[in-house]
C-alpha cells in the first residue's frame, strides 16, 4: 500500500503510487520455499524521492538479514540500488507506473537484487565523455560488482518491461 507524498506528482498521488514513508523498523523478510532463503520486494513511484527511499529500505533489510557487520558491502549495495533506481526514474519514468525492487538472499549468503521498470530499453554501457554529467551509473556498478566477485545482467519481460539484476556471491556469512 502506498501513502501519498507531497514529493511526488499529483498524478502519482491520484494513482496511489506515492512512496511509503521510511520507517524505523525493517519489515520482516518473507520466507520462500525456493532456493532463496529470504525474499523482500517493495514498489515505488518513478519520482526522485524514490531513490532515497529505496536506498534506506535496502539498507534496513540487509542489516536485518545479518549484513550489518559488513558495512563496506552494504554501502556498495546502497550505491548500486541508488544508481539502478535513478536510471529507472530517469529513463523509464514516463512509461512506468511503479518501480519494484526485489531482494533475494540465497542459502549460501549470496544476494540477488533486481530493479524492475516498464521500459524495454536496456541500460547503456558505452563510453562516457569526460564532460558528461550523467552516464556513469552502470560502469560504477560494474566496478563495485567486480571488486566483490559479482555481476549484472538485464532480464526482458514479455509485458515490455525489464529487470536489471545484480548478484553478489557472499553478502552474509
C-alpha positions in Angstrom: 0.0 0.0 0.0 1.3 3.5 -0.8 0.8 6.6 1.2 0.6 9.8 -0.9 3.6 12.1 -0.6 3.9 15.8 -1.3 7.2 15.0 -3.0 5.5 13.2 -5.9 3.3 14.5 -8.7 -0.4 14.8 -8.3 -0.9 12.1 -10.9 1.2 9.7 -8.9 -0.8 10.5 -5.7 -4.1 10.1 -7.5 -3.0 6.7 -8.9 -2.0 5.6 -5.4 1.7 5.1 -6.3 3.4 7.5 -3.9 6.2 6.1 -1.8 5.8 4.7 1.6 7.4 6.9 4.3 10.6 5.5 5.8 10.1 3.5 9.0 12.4 2.9 11.9 12.0 -0.8 11.9 12.7 -3.1 8.9 9.7 -5.2 7.7 10.3 -8.9 8.3 11.7 -10.8 5.4 9.3 -13.2 3.8 10.5 -16.8 3.5 10.0 -18.6 0.2 10.3 -22.3 -0.4 12.7 -22.0 -3.4 16.5 -21.7 -3.4 16.1 -18.2 -1.9 16.4 -18.2 1.9 14.8 -14.8 2.1 13.0 -12.6 -0.3 11.8 -9.0 0.0 10.0 -6.9 -2.6 8.8 -3.3 -2.5 7.4 -0.9 -5.0 8.0 2.8 -5.5 6.7 5.6 -7.8 9.0 6.8 -10.6 10.0 10.0 -8.9 13.3 11.3 -7.5 12.4 10.7 -3.8 12.2 7.0 -4.6 16.0 6.8 -4.9 16.4 7.8 -1.2 13.5 5.6 -0.1 15.0 2.6 -1.9 18.5 3.2 -0.5 17.2 3.4 3.0 14.8 0.4 2.7 17.6 -1.8 1.2 19.9 -0.8 4.0 17.4 -1.8 6.7 16.7 -5.1 5.1 20.4 -6.0 4.7 21.0 -5.2 8.3 18.0 -7.3 9.3 19.5 -10.2 7.3 22.8 -10.0 9.1 24.9 -7.9 6.8 25.3 -5.0 9.2 28.8 -6.1 10.2 29.9 -5.9 6.6 29.3 -2.1 6.2 31.6 -1.8 3.1 29.3 -4.3 1.2 26.1 -2.7 2.5 27.5 0.7 1.3 28.2 -0.8 -2.1 24.7 -2.2 -2.4 23.2 1.1 -1.3 25.1 2.9 -4.1 24.1 0.2 -6.6 20.4 0.4 -5.8 20.6 4.2 -5.9 22.1 4.0 -9.4 19.6 1.5 -10.6 16.5 3.3 -9.3 17.9 6.6 -10.6 18.1 5.0 -14.1 14.6 3.7 -13.8 13.2 7.1 -12.7 15.2 9.0 -15.4 14.9 6.7 -18.4 11.7 4.8 -17.7 9.7 7.2 -15.6 7.4 8.2 -18.4 6.3 4.6 -19.2 6.4 3.1 -15.7 3.6 3.2 -13.2 5.9 1.9 -10.5 9.4 0.6 -9.9 9.8 -2.6 -8.0 12.9 -3.6 -6.0 13.4 -7.3 -5.2 16.0 -8.7 -2.9 16.8 -12.4 -2.7 19.2 -13.9 -0.2 20.2 -17.5 -1.0 21.2 -20.3 1.4 24.9 -19.5 0.9 24.5 -15.9 1.8 24.6 -14.6 -1.8 22.4 -11.6 -2.7 20.4 -11.0 -5.9 18.9 -7.6 -6.2 16.6 -6.6 -9.1 15.1 -3.2 -10.1 12.1 -3.6 -12.5 10.6 -0.8 -14.6 8.3 -0.6 -17.6 10.8 0.2 -20.3 12.1 -2.3 -22.9 15.3 -0.4 -23.3 18.4 -1.9 -21.6 20.9 0.2 -19.8 23.7 1.6 -22.0 27.3 0.8 -21.0 29.2 2.7 -23.7 32.0 5.3 -23.3 31.1 8.5 -21.5 32.6 11.8 -22.5 34.7 13.3 -19.7 32.5 16.4 -19.5 29.2 14.5 -19.3 27.1 15.0 -16.2 25.5 11.5 -16.4 26.0 8.1 -17.9 28.4 6.6 -15.3 25.9 4.6 -13.2 26.3 1.2 -14.9 30.2 1.5 -15.1 30.2 2.3 -11.4 28.0 -0.7 -10.7 30.3 -3.0 -12.7 33.4 -1.8 -10.8 31.7 -2.4 -7.5 30.4 -5.8 -8.5 33.8 -6.8 -10.0 35.5 -5.9 -6.7 33.1 -8.3 -4.9 33.0 -11.1 -7.5 29.5 -10.1 -8.5 27.9 -9.4 -11.9 25.0 -7.6 -13.5 22.5 -8.6 -16.2 19.2 -7.4 -17.6 16.1 -9.6 -18.0 13.5 -8.6 -20.5 9.8 -9.3 -19.7 7.1 -10.3 -22.2 5.0 -7.3 -20.9 7.6 -4.9 -22.3 9.4 -4.1 -19.0 12.8 -5.3 -17.8 14.6 -6.1 -14.6 18.3 -5.2 -14.0 19.7 -7.8 -11.7 22.9 -7.7 -9.7 24.4 -10.7 -8.0 26.8 -10.7 -5.1 28.1 -14.2 -4.2 28.8 -13.7 -0.5 26.9 -10.9 1.3 26.1 -12.6 4.6 28.5 -15.1 6.3 
